[in-house]
């Protein structure tokens, strides 16, 4: 058996948290470290609570977080 020839990629690393905007809590796409709506706001990969908002006008959570744009959001964003 040639171990070099059987790369199964069996070890799956936990992907790092993407960044979330501290201003609007939007979770940014992989590799993006700046919110397109708040370029001056700090971003953080230290956040909790994944929320998908499809219809902000009908979502209580969106209302509470002042979310106006559908997307993926973090409930809490911790800034160091
Ligand atoms: Zn933002």
PDB file of the backbone (N, CA, C, O) and the ligand in Angstrom, with CONECT records:
HET     ZN  A 101       1
ATOM      1  N   UNK A   1       0.841  -1.198   0.000  1.00  0.00           N
ATOM      2  CA  UNK A   1       0.000   0.000   0.000  1.00  0.00           C
ATOM      3  C   UNK A   1       0.875   1.247   0.000  1.00  0.00           C
ATOM      4  O   UNK A   1       1.775   1.374   0.830  1.00  0.00           O
ATOM      5  N   UNK A   2       0.628   2.129  -0.887  1.00  0.00           N
ATOM      6  CA  UNK A   2       1.363   3.381  -0.949  1.00  0.00           C
ATOM      7  C   UNK A   2       0.508   4.485  -0.328  1.00  0.00           C
ATOM      8  O   UNK A   2      -0.482   4.934  -0.906  1.00  0.00           O
ATOM      9  N   UNK A   3       0.923   4.906   0.869  1.00  0.00           N
ATOM     10  CA  UNK A   3       0.102   5.883   1.574  1.00  0.00           C
ATOM     11  C   UNK A   3       0.074   7.218   0.849  1.00  0.00           C
ATOM     12  O   UNK A   3      -0.872   7.997   0.973  1.00  0.00           O
ATOM     13  N   UNK A   4       1.136   7.463   0.088  1.00  0.00           N
ATOM     14  CA  UNK A   4       1.182   8.755  -0.597  1.00  0.00           C
ATOM     15  C   UNK A   4       0.121   8.830  -1.700  1.00  0.00           C
ATOM     16  O   UNK A   4      -0.308   9.914  -2.095  1.00  0.00           O
ATOM     17  N   UNK A   5      -0.284   7.677  -2.177  1.00  0.00           N
ATOM     18  CA  UNK A   5      -1.231   7.674  -3.285  1.00  0.00           C
ATOM     19  C   UNK A   5      -2.677   7.623  -2.844  1.00  0.00           C
ATOM     20  O   UNK A   5      -3.582   7.669  -3.677  1.00  0.00           O
ATOM     21  N   UNK A   6      -2.905   7.529  -1.545  1.00  0.00           N
ATOM     22  CA  UNK A   6      -4.289   7.438  -1.089  1.00  0.00           C
ATOM     23  C   UNK A   6      -4.644   8.607  -0.203  1.00  0.00           C
ATOM     24  O   UNK A   6      -4.903   8.446   0.990  1.00  0.00           O
ATOM     25  N   UNK A   7      -4.655   9.739  -0.773  1.00  0.00           N
ATOM     26  CA  UNK A   7      -5.025  10.939  -0.020  1.00  0.00           C
ATOM     27  C   UNK A   7      -6.542  11.032   0.044  1.00  0.00           C
ATOM     28  O   UNK A   7      -7.211  11.336  -0.943  1.00  0.00           O
ATOM     29  N   UNK A   8      -7.049  10.768   1.201  1.00  0.00           N
ATOM     30  CA  UNK A   8      -8.499  10.779   1.352  1.00  0.00           C
ATOM     31  C   UNK A   8      -9.013  12.075   1.970  1.00  0.00           C
ATOM     32  O   UNK A   8     -10.218  12.315   2.047  1.00  0.00           O
ATOM     33  N   UNK A   9      -8.078  12.894   2.403  1.00  0.00           N
ATOM     34  CA  UNK A   9      -8.476  14.108   3.109  1.00  0.00           C
ATOM     35  C   UNK A   9      -9.427  13.761   4.258  1.00  0.00           C
ATOM     36  O   UNK A   9     -10.453  14.410   4.463  1.00  0.00           O
ATOM     37  N   UNK A  10      -9.054  12.728   4.988  1.00  0.00           N
ATOM     38  CA  UNK A  10      -9.932  12.249   6.045  1.00  0.00           C
ATOM     39  C   UNK A  10     -10.049  13.208   7.215  1.00  0.00           C
ATOM     40  O   UNK A  10     -11.032  13.163   7.955  1.00  0.00           O
ATOM     41  N   UNK A  11      -9.074  14.064   7.391  1.00  0.00           N
ATOM     42  CA  UNK A  11      -9.132  14.992   8.507  1.00  0.00           C
ATOM     43  C   UNK A  11      -9.824  16.283   8.057  1.00  0.00           C
ATOM     44  O   UNK A  11      -9.309  17.036   7.230  1.00  0.00           O
ATOM     45  N   UNK A  12     -10.979  16.503   8.617  1.00  0.00           N
ATOM     46  CA  UNK A  12     -11.702  17.725   8.268  1.00  0.00           C
ATOM     47  C   UNK A  12     -11.513  18.736   9.383  1.00  0.00           C
ATOM     48  O   UNK A  12     -11.952  18.536  10.516  1.00  0.00           O
ATOM     49  N   UNK A  13     -10.861  19.807   9.040  1.00  0.00           N
ATOM     50  CA  UNK A  13     -10.646  20.855  10.030  1.00  0.00           C
ATOM     51  C   UNK A  13     -11.922  21.653  10.209  1.00  0.00           C
ATOM     52  O   UNK A  13     -12.666  21.893   9.258  1.00  0.00           O
ATOM     53  N   UNK A  14     -12.160  22.057  11.439  1.00  0.00           N
ATOM     54  CA  UNK A  14     -13.290  22.935  11.673  1.00  0.00           C
ATOM     55  C   UNK A  14     -13.006  24.262  10.983  1.00  0.00           C
ATOM     56  O   UNK A  14     -11.992  24.905  11.254  1.00  0.00           O
ATOM     57  N   UNK A  15     -13.895  24.666  10.100  1.00  0.00           N
ATOM     58  CA  UNK A  15     -13.646  25.948   9.443  1.00  0.00           C
ATOM     59  C   UNK A  15     -13.711  27.087  10.444  1.00  0.00           C
ATOM     60  O   UNK A  15     -14.529  27.083  11.363  1.00  0.00           O
ATOM     61  N   UNK A  16     -12.853  28.039  10.253  1.00  0.00           N
ATOM     62  CA  UNK A  16     -12.850  29.196  11.129  1.00  0.00           C
ATOM     63  C   UNK A  16     -14.132  29.987  10.950  1.00  0.00           C
ATOM     64  O   UNK A  16     -14.680  30.070   9.851  1.00  0.00           O
ATOM     65  N   UNK A  17     -14.595  30.556  12.022  1.00  0.00           N
ATOM     66  CA  UNK A  17     -15.774  31.403  11.927  1.00  0.00           C
ATOM     67  C   UNK A  17     -15.527  32.527  10.920  1.00  0.00           C
ATOM     68  O   UNK A  17     -14.468  33.156  10.925  1.00  0.00           O
ATOM     69  N   UNK A  18     -16.499  32.769  10.071  1.00  0.00           N
ATOM     70  CA  UNK A  18     -16.359  33.966   9.233  1.00  0.00           C
ATOM     71  C   UNK A  18     -16.523  35.209  10.100  1.00  0.00           C
ATOM     72  O   UNK A  18     -16.944  35.115  11.253  1.00  0.00           O
ATOM     73  N   UNK A  19     -16.202  36.339   9.561  1.00  0.00           N
ATOM     74  CA  UNK A  19     -16.356  37.582  10.310  1.00  0.00           C
ATOM     75  C   UNK A  19     -17.808  38.031  10.320  1.00  0.00           C
ATOM     76  O   UNK A  19     -18.570  37.756   9.392  1.00  0.00           O
ATOM     77  N   UNK A  20     -18.171  38.722  11.381  1.00  0.00           N
ATOM     78  CA  UNK A  20     -19.485  39.344  11.455  1.00  0.00           C
ATOM     79  C   UNK A  20     -19.288  40.827  11.736  1.00  0.00           C
ATOM     80  O   UNK A  20     -18.389  41.224  12.478  1.00  0.00           O
ATOM     81  N   UNK A  21     -20.145  41.634  11.129  1.00  0.00           N
ATOM     82  CA  UNK A  21     -20.058  43.085  11.308  1.00  0.00           C
ATOM     83  C   UNK A  21     -20.595  43.456  12.685  1.00  0.00           C
ATOM     84  O   UNK A  21     -21.661  42.988  13.086  1.00  0.00           O
ATOM     85  N   UNK A  22     -19.863  44.292  13.405  1.00  0.00           N
ATOM     86  CA  UNK A  22     -20.300  44.678  14.753  1.00  0.00           C
ATOM     87  C   UNK A  22     -21.459  45.668  14.695  1.00  0.00           C
ATOM     88  O   UNK A  22     -22.163  45.857  15.687  1.00  0.00           O
ATOM     89  N   UNK A  23     -21.654  46.282  13.574  1.00  0.00           N
ATOM     90  CA  UNK A  23     -22.695  47.290  13.441  1.00  0.00           C
ATOM     91  C   UNK A  23     -24.050  46.641  13.107  1.00  0.00           C
ATOM     92  O   UNK A  23     -25.036  46.874  13.806  1.00  0.00           O
ATOM     93  N   UNK A  24     -24.097  45.845  12.064  1.00  0.00           N
ATOM     94  CA  UNK A  24     -25.375  45.268  11.645  1.00  0.00           C
ATOM     95  C   UNK A  24     -25.453  43.773  11.927  1.00  0.00           C
ATOM     96  O   UNK A  24     -26.483  43.149  11.673  1.00  0.00           O
ATOM     97  N   UNK A  25     -24.368  43.186  12.453  1.00  0.00           N
ATOM     98  CA  UNK A  25     -24.321  41.768  12.816  1.00  0.00           C
ATOM     99  C   UNK A  25     -24.380  40.838  11.614  1.00  0.00           C
ATOM    100  O   UNK A  25     -24.531  39.629  11.789  1.00  0.00           O
ATOM    101  N   UNK A  26     -24.267  41.357  10.415  1.00  0.00           N
ATOM    102  CA  UNK A  26     -24.301  40.492   9.247  1.00  0.00           C
ATOM    103  C   UNK A  26     -23.052  39.628   9.201  1.00  0.00           C
ATOM    104  O   UNK A  26     -21.939  40.106   9.419  1.00  0.00           O
ATOM    105  N   UNK A  27     -23.257  38.336   8.913  1.00  0.00           N
ATOM    106  CA  UNK A  27     -22.124  37.431   8.800  1.00  0.00           C
ATOM    107  C   UNK A  27     -21.570  37.551   7.388  1.00  0.00           C
ATOM    108  O   UNK A  27     -22.290  37.358   6.408  1.00  0.00           O
ATOM    109  N   UNK A  28     -20.291  37.869   7.295  1.00  0.00           N
ATOM    110  CA  UNK A  28     -19.685  38.154   6.006  1.00  0.00           C
ATOM    111  C   UNK A  28     -19.235  36.879   5.311  1.00  0.00           C
ATOM    112  O   UNK A  28     -18.962  35.863   5.951  1.00  0.00           O
ATOM    113  N   UNK A  29     -19.165  36.953   3.999  1.00  0.00           N
ATOM    114  CA  UNK A  29     -18.770  35.794   3.195  1.00  0.00           C
ATOM    115  C   UNK A  29     -17.324  35.416   3.507  1.00  0.00           C
ATOM    116  O   UNK A  29     -16.544  36.237   3.991  1.00  0.00           O
ATOM    117  N   UNK A  30     -16.986  34.179   3.226  1.00  0.00           N
ATOM    118  CA  UNK A  30     -15.650  33.662   3.485  1.00  0.00           C
ATOM    119  C   UNK A  30     -14.586  34.557   2.842  1.00  0.00           C
ATOM    120  O   UNK A  30     -14.657  34.869   1.653  1.00  0.00           O
ATOM    121  N   UNK A  31     -13.616  34.955   3.632  1.00  0.00           N
ATOM    122  CA  UNK A  31     -12.535  35.758   3.099  1.00  0.00           C
ATOM    123  C   UNK A  31     -12.816  37.249   3.092  1.00  0.00           C
ATOM    124  O   UNK A  31     -11.942  38.051   2.765  1.00  0.00           O
ATOM    125  N   UNK A  32     -14.034  37.619   3.452  1.00  0.00           N
ATOM    126  CA  UNK A  32     -14.389  39.039   3.505  1.00  0.00           C
ATOM    127  C   UNK A  32     -14.223  39.525   4.947  1.00  0.00           C
ATOM    128  O   UNK A  32     -14.746  38.908   5.875  1.00  0.00           O
ATOM    129  N   UNK A  33     -13.507  40.612   5.130  1.00  0.00           N
ATOM    130  CA  UNK A  33     -13.281  41.095   6.492  1.00  0.00           C
ATOM    131  C   UNK A  33     -13.766  42.533   6.661  1.00  0.00           C
ATOM    132  O   UNK A  33     -13.264  43.275   7.505  1.00  0.00           O
ATOM    133  N   UNK A  34     -14.739  42.908   5.856  1.00  0.00           N
ATOM    134  CA  UNK A  34     -15.270  44.264   5.943  1.00  0.00           C
ATOM    135  C   UNK A  34     -16.708  44.254   5.462  1.00  0.00           C
ATOM    136  O   UNK A  34     -17.021  43.723   4.396  1.00  0.00           O
ATOM    137  N   UNK A  35     -17.581  44.852   6.270  1.00  0.00           N
ATOM    138  CA  UNK A  35     -18.983  44.927   5.882  1.00  0.00           C
ATOM    139  C   UNK A  35     -19.150  45.954   4.765  1.00  0.00           C
ATOM    140  O   UNK A  35     -18.617  47.062   4.833  1.00  0.00           O
ATOM    141  N   UNK A  36     -19.903  45.563   3.733  1.00  0.00           N
ATOM    142  CA  UNK A  36     -20.064  46.479   2.601  1.00  0.00           C
ATOM    143  C   UNK A  36     -20.934  47.679   2.975  1.00  0.00           C
ATOM    144  O   UNK A  36     -20.884  48.725   2.327  1.00  0.00           O
ATOM    145  N   UNK A  37     -21.734  47.509   4.034  1.00  0.00           N
ATOM    146  CA  UNK A  37     -22.603  48.605   4.461  1.00  0.00           C
ATOM    147  C   UNK A  37     -21.926  49.483   5.512  1.00  0.00           C
ATOM    148  O   UNK A  37     -22.246  50.663   5.654  1.00  0.00           O
ATOM    149  N   UNK A  38     -20.988  48.889   6.242  1.00  0.00           N
ATOM    150  CA  UNK A  38     -20.317  49.618   7.315  1.00  0.00           C
ATOM    151  C   UNK A  38     -18.802  49.413   7.231  1.00  0.00           C
ATOM    152  O   UNK A  38     -18.223  48.699   8.050  1.00  0.00           O
ATOM    153  N   UNK A  39     -18.173  50.036   6.250  1.00  0.00           N
ATOM    154  CA  UNK A  39     -16.716  49.843   6.057  1.00  0.00           C
ATOM    155  C   UNK A  39     -15.903  50.293   7.263  1.00  0.00           C
ATOM    156  O   UNK A  39     -14.785  49.821   7.468  1.00  0.00           O
ATOM    157  N   UNK A  40     -16.454  51.199   8.058  1.00  0.00           N
ATOM    158  CA  UNK A  40     -15.702  51.726   9.197  1.00  0.00           C
ATOM    159  C   UNK A  40     -15.926  50.906  10.459  1.00  0.00           C
ATOM    160  O   UNK A  40     -15.186  51.050  11.432  1.00  0.00           O
ATOM    161  N   UNK A  41     -16.938  50.049  10.452  1.00  0.00           N
ATOM    162  CA  UNK A  41     -17.260  49.271  11.643  1.00  0.00           C
ATOM    163  C   UNK A  41     -16.309  48.089  11.780  1.00  0.00           C
ATOM    164  O   UNK A  41     -15.966  47.440  10.792  1.00  0.00           O
ATOM    165  N   UNK A  42     -15.880  47.813  13.023  1.00  0.00           N
ATOM    166  CA  UNK A  42     -15.005  46.653  13.230  1.00  0.00           C
ATOM    167  C   UNK A  42     -15.766  45.349  12.983  1.00  0.00           C
ATOM    168  O   UNK A  42     -16.975  45.271  13.199  1.00  0.00           O
ATOM    169  N   UNK A  43     -15.043  44.340  12.531  1.00  0.00           N
ATOM    170  CA  UNK A  43     -15.642  43.014  12.353  1.00  0.00           C
ATOM    171  C   UNK A  43     -14.996  42.060  13.341  1.00  0.00           C
ATOM    172  O   UNK A  43     -13.900  42.321  13.838  1.00  0.00           O
ATOM    173  N   UNK A  44     -15.671  40.960  13.627  1.00  0.00           N
ATOM    174  CA  UNK A  44     -15.142  40.004  14.584  1.00  0.00           C
ATOM    175  C   UNK A  44     -15.544  38.590  14.196  1.00  0.00           C
ATOM    176  O   UNK A  44     -16.646  38.350  13.703  1.00  0.00           O
ATOM    177  N   UNK A  45     -14.623  37.658  14.430  1.00  0.00           N
ATOM    178  CA  UNK A  45     -14.958  36.254  14.187  1.00  0.00           C
ATOM    179  C   UNK A  45     -15.452  35.613  15.478  1.00  0.00           C
ATOM    180  O   UNK A  45     -15.765  34.424  15.523  1.00  0.00           O
ATOM    181  N   UNK A  46     -15.515  36.429  16.522  1.00  0.00           N
ATOM    182  CA  UNK A  46     -15.991  35.958  17.815  1.00  0.00           C
ATOM    183  C   UNK A  46     -17.454  36.372  17.989  1.00  0.00           C
ATOM    184  O   UNK A  46     -17.759  37.420  18.559  1.00  0.00           O
ATOM    185  N   UNK A  47     -18.339  35.529  17.487  1.00  0.00           N
ATOM    186  CA  UNK A  47     -19.762  35.842  17.583  1.00  0.00           C
ATOM    187  C   UNK A  47     -20.540  34.570  17.883  1.00  0.00           C
ATOM    188  O   UNK A  47     -20.047  33.462  17.674  1.00  0.00           O
ATOM    189  N   UNK A  48     -21.745  34.742  18.371  1.00  0.00           N
ATOM    190  CA  UNK A  48     -22.569  33.585  18.695  1.00  0.00           C
ATOM    191  C   UNK A  48     -23.977  33.785  18.160  1.00  0.00           C
ATOM    192  O   UNK A  48     -24.443  34.914  18.012  1.00  0.00           O
ATOM    193  N   UNK A  49     -24.639  32.690  17.875  1.00  0.00           N
ATOM    194  CA  UNK A  49     -26.030  32.724  17.452  1.00  0.00           C
ATOM    195  C   UNK A  49     -26.178  33.001  15.976  1.00  0.00           C
ATOM    196  O   UNK A  49     -26.098  34.149  15.537  1.00  0.00           O
ATOM    197  N   UNK A  50     -26.392  31.957  15.219  1.00  0.00           N
ATOM    198  CA  UNK A  50     -26.523  32.102  13.769  1.00  0.00           C
ATOM    199  C   UNK A  50     -27.996  32.264  13.421  1.00  0.00           C
ATOM    200  O   UNK A  50     -28.818  31.403  13.736  1.00  0.00           O
ATOM    201  N   UNK A  51     -28.320  33.369  12.772  1.00  0.00           N
ATOM    202  CA  UNK A  51     -29.715  33.639  12.422  1.00  0.00           C
ATOM    203  C   UNK A  51     -29.821  33.891  10.924  1.00  0.00           C
ATOM    204  O   UNK A  51     -29.076  34.695  10.363  1.00  0.00           O
ATOM    205  N   UNK A  52     -30.749  33.199  10.289  1.00  0.00           N
ATOM    206  CA  UNK A  52     -31.000  33.449   8.877  1.00  0.00           C
ATOM    207  C   UNK A  52     -32.290  34.246   8.763  1.00  0.00           C
ATOM    208  O   UNK A  52     -33.355  33.788   9.176  1.00  0.00           O
ATOM    209  N   UNK A  53     -32.185  35.428   8.204  1.00  0.00           N
ATOM    210  CA  UNK A  53     -33.354  36.282   8.047  1.00  0.00           C
ATOM    211  C   UNK A  53     -33.751  36.299   6.572  1.00  0.00           C
ATOM    212  O   UNK A  53     -33.005  36.774   5.716  1.00  0.00           O
ATOM    213  N   UNK A  54     -34.927  35.775   6.302  1.00  0.00           N
ATOM    214  CA  UNK A  54     -35.400  35.729   4.923  1.00  0.00           C
ATOM    215  C   UNK A  54     -36.302  36.914   4.619  1.00  0.00           C
ATOM    216  O   UNK A  54     -36.256  37.485   3.529  1.00  0.00           O
ATOM    217  N   UNK A  55     -37.124  37.276   5.602  1.00  0.00           N
ATOM    218  CA  UNK A  55     -38.073  38.358   5.425  1.00  0.00           C
ATOM    219  C   UNK A  55     -38.040  39.265   6.656  1.00  0.00           C
ATOM    220  O   UNK A  55     -38.789  39.050   7.610  1.00  0.00           O
ATOM    221  N   UNK A  56     -37.177  40.270   6.633  1.00  0.00           N
ATOM    222  CA  UNK A  56     -36.987  41.129   7.809  1.00  0.00           C
ATOM    223  C   UNK A  56     -38.277  41.770   8.310  1.00  0.00           C
ATOM    224  O   UNK A  56     -38.437  41.975   9.513  1.00  0.00           O
ATOM    225  N   UNK A  57     -39.192  42.088   7.407  1.00  0.00           N
ATOM    226  CA  UNK A  57     -40.407  42.785   7.830  1.00  0.00           C
ATOM    227  C   UNK A  57     -41.326  41.870   8.630  1.00  0.00           C
ATOM    228  O   UNK A  57     -42.202  42.349   9.350  1.00  0.00           O
ATOM    229  N   UNK A  58     -41.132  40.543   8.509  1.00  0.00           N
ATOM    230  CA  UNK A  58     -41.994  39.615   9.226  1.00  0.00           C
ATOM    231  C   UNK A  58     -41.258  38.907  10.357  1.00  0.00           C
ATOM    232  O   UNK A  58     -41.836  38.080  11.062  1.00  0.00           O
ATOM    233  N   UNK A  59     -39.972  39.238  10.527  1.00  0.00           N
ATOM    234  CA  UNK A  59     -39.181  38.541  11.531  1.00  0.00           C
ATOM    235  C   UNK A  59     -39.045  39.360  12.803  1.00  0.00           C
ATOM    236  O   UNK A  59     -38.645  40.523  12.777  1.00  0.00           O
ATOM    237  N   UNK A  60     -39.388  38.724  13.918  1.00  0.00           N
ATOM    238  CA  UNK A  60     -39.288  39.407  15.201  1.00  0.00           C
ATOM    239  C   UNK A  60     -37.824  39.657  15.560  1.00  0.00           C
ATOM    240  O   UNK A  60     -37.471  40.710  16.092  1.00  0.00           O
ATOM    241  N   UNK A  61     -36.979  38.666  15.258  1.00  0.00           N
ATOM    242  CA  UNK A  61     -35.549  38.818  15.557  1.00  0.00           C
ATOM    243  C   UNK A  61     -34.954  39.935  14.718  1.00  0.00           C
ATOM    244  O   UNK A  61     -34.157  40.733  15.212  1.00  0.00           O
ATOM    245  N   UNK A  62     -35.335  39.993  13.457  1.00  0.00           N
ATOM    246  CA  UNK A  62     -34.840  41.054  12.575  1.00  0.00           C
ATOM    247  C   UNK A  62     -35.262  42.411  13.105  1.00  0.00           C
ATOM    248  O   UNK A  62     -34.499  43.376  13.055  1.00  0.00           O
ATOM    249  N   UNK A  63     -36.474  42.475  13.609  1.00  0.00           N
ATOM    250  CA  UNK A  63     -36.990  43.712  14.176  1.00  0.00           C
ATOM    251  C   UNK A  63     -36.166  44.120  15.386  1.00  0.00           C
ATOM    252  O   UNK A  63     -35.842  45.293  15.572  1.00  0.00           O
ATOM    253  N   UNK A  64     -35.828  43.112  16.219  1.00  0.00           N
ATOM    254  CA  UNK A  64     -35.086  43.393  17.439  1.00  0.00           C
ATOM    255  C   UNK A  64     -33.649  43.817  17.134  1.00  0.00           C
ATOM    256  O   UNK A  64     -33.076  44.646  17.841  1.00  0.00           O
ATOM    257  N   UNK A  65     -33.079  43.247  16.087  1.00  0.00           N
ATOM    258  CA  UNK A  65     -31.694  43.568  15.746  1.00  0.00           C
ATOM    259  C   UNK A  65     -31.608  44.701  14.735  1.00  0.00           C
ATOM    260  O   UNK A  65     -30.521  45.051  14.276  1.00  0.00           O
ATOM    261  N   UNK A  66     -32.759  45.274  14.387  1.00  0.00           N
ATOM    262  CA  UNK A  66     -32.803  46.347  13.382  1.00  0.00           C
ATOM    263  C   UNK A  66     -32.245  45.897  12.040  1.00  0.00           C
ATOM    264  O   UNK A  66     -31.498  46.622  11.383  1.00  0.00           O
ATOM    265  N   UNK A  67     -32.622  44.685  11.648  1.00  0.00           N
ATOM    266  CA  UNK A  67     -32.160  44.154  10.378  1.00  0.00           C
ATOM    267  C   UNK A  67     -33.161  44.510   9.290  1.00  0.00           C
ATOM    268  O   UNK A  67     -34.360  44.268   9.434  1.00  0.00           O
ATOM    269  N   UNK A  68     -32.670  45.082   8.211  1.00  0.00           N
ATOM    270  CA  UNK A  68     -33.559  45.487   7.125  1.00  0.00           C
ATOM    271  C   UNK A  68     -33.275  44.736   5.840  1.00  0.00           C
ATOM    272  O   UNK A  68     -34.068  44.775   4.899  1.00  0.00           O
ATOM    273  N   UNK A  69     -32.142  44.053   5.801  1.00  0.00           N
ATOM    274  CA  UNK A  69     -31.743  43.337   4.600  1.00  0.00           C
ATOM    275  C   UNK A  69     -31.716  41.838   4.891  1.00  0.00           C
ATOM    276  O   UNK A  69     -31.117  41.422   5.883  1.00  0.00           O
ATOM    277  N   UNK A  70     -32.356  41.007   4.042  1.00  0.00           N
ATOM    278  CA  UNK A  70     -32.300  39.559   4.265  1.00  0.00           C
ATOM    279  C   UNK A  70     -30.860  39.061   4.213  1.00  0.00           C
ATOM    280  O   UNK A  70     -30.047  39.558   3.434  1.00  0.00           O
ATOM    281  N   UNK A  71     -30.560  38.085   5.044  1.00  0.00           N
ATOM    282  CA  UNK A  71     -29.205  37.552   5.042  1.00  0.00           C
ATOM    283  C   UNK A  71     -28.936  36.727   6.284  1.00  0.00           C
ATOM    284  O   UNK A  71     -29.855  36.389   7.030  1.00  0.00           O
ATOM    285  N   UNK A  72     -27.665  36.405   6.500  1.00  0.00           N
ATOM    286  CA  UNK A  72     -27.250  35.639   7.671  1.00  0.00           C
ATOM    287  C   UNK A  72     -26.665  36.588   8.706  1.00  0.00           C
ATOM    288  O   UNK A  72     -25.820  37.429   8.399  1.00  0.00           O
ATOM    289  N   UNK A  73     -27.132  36.432   9.929  1.00  0.00           N
ATOM    290  CA  UNK A  73     -26.697  37.350  10.976  1.00  0.00           C
ATOM    291  C   UNK A  73     -26.267  36.605  12.227  1.00  0.00           C
ATOM    292  O   UNK A  73     -26.673  35.469  12.470  1.00  0.00           O
ATOM    293  N   UNK A  74     -25.428  37.279  13.022  1.00  0.00           N
ATOM    294  CA  UNK A  74     -25.042  36.756  14.319  1.00  0.00           C
ATOM    295  C   UNK A  74     -25.876  37.460  15.379  1.00  0.00           C
ATOM    296  O   UNK A  74     -26.107  38.667  15.303  1.00  0.00           O
ATOM    297  N   UNK A  75     -26.326  36.695  16.365  1.00  0.00           N
ATOM    298  CA  UNK A  75     -27.108  37.310  17.432  1.00  0.00           C
ATOM    299  C   UNK A  75     -26.250  38.244  18.268  1.00  0.00           C
ATOM    300  O   UNK A  75     -26.666  39.340  18.643  1.00  0.00           O
ATOM    301  N   UNK A  76     -25.026  37.772  18.552  1.00  0.00           N
ATOM    302  CA  UNK A  76     -24.134  38.543  19.414  1.00  0.00           C
ATOM    303  C   UNK A  76     -22.756  38.593  18.777  1.00  0.00           C
ATOM    304  O   UNK A  76     -22.217  37.562  18.376  1.00  0.00           O
ATOM    305  N   UNK A  77     -22.189  39.778  18.682  1.00  0.00           N
ATOM    306  CA  UNK A  77     -20.847  39.949  18.130  1.00  0.00           C
ATOM    307  C   UNK A  77     -19.939  40.511  19.210  1.00  0.00           C
ATOM    308  O   UNK A  77     -20.189  41.598  19.730  1.00  0.00           O
ATOM    309  N   UNK A  78     -18.899  39.786  19.544  1.00  0.00           N
ATOM    310  CA  UNK A  78     -17.958  40.239  20.567  1.00  0.00           C
ATOM    311  C   UNK A  78     -16.752  40.906  19.918  1.00  0.00           C
ATOM    312  O   UNK A  78     -16.059  40.305  19.097  1.00  0.00           O
ATOM    313  N   UNK A  79     -16.520  42.129  20.292  1.00  0.00           N
ATOM    314  CA  UNK A  79     -15.368  42.864  19.784  1.00  0.00           C
ATOM    315  C   UNK A  79     -14.300  42.899  20.857  1.00  0.00           C
ATOM    316  O   UNK A  79     -14.552  43.287  21.998  1.00  0.00           O
ATOM    317  N   UNK A  80     -13.109  42.489  20.473  1.00  0.00           N
ATOM    318  CA  UNK A  80     -12.010  42.479  21.434  1.00  0.00           C
ATOM    319  C   UNK A  80     -11.455  43.870  21.655  1.00  0.00           C
ATOM    320  O   UNK A  80     -10.521  44.045  22.437  1.00  0.00           O
TER     321      UNK A  80
HETATM  322 ZN    ZN A 101     -22.567  46.036   8.736  1.00  0.00          ZN
END
